[in-house]
Amino acid sequence: MYIGQTENIDIILQAIEQLYYEVFVFRIEVKKSKKLFNPKIGGN
């Protein structure tokens, strides 16, 4: 490993974690809004 390469990997991993978190939150928000707009469709 080169010096500084591990730092780049950490940055990439942080970016991936952030992306996963944002997608996760976004999907929850979409589910909530679908419930609000279509209460009859999609019971869960």
N, C-alpha and C positions, 0 to 999 in steps of 0.2 A: 504493500500500500504506500502511496505517496503521501507526503505531508500535506494536509489540507483536504485530502480526498474524503476522509471520514466526515469532515464538516459538511461537505457537499451532500453526502448521503443523509446526514441528519436533516439538512434543509429539505431535501426531497421527501423524506419520510414525514416531516412536519406538514409539508404541502399536501401530501396524500391524506394524512389524517384530517386536515382541515377540509379537504374536498369531501371525504366520506361523511364528516359531520354535517357539512352544509347540505349534501344530498339527503342524508337521513332526516334532518329538520325539514327540508323542503317537502319530502314525501309525507311527513306527518301533517304539515300545513295543508297539502293537497287533499289528504284524507279528510281533514276537518272541514275544509271548504266544500268538498263534495257532499259531506253529511248535511251541511247548512243548506246547500242549494237543492239537493235531491234527498229529502228525508225518507221518501218511500223506497228509493233504490239503494241498495247496499246497506244492509242492516248492521254490519260490523264496521 
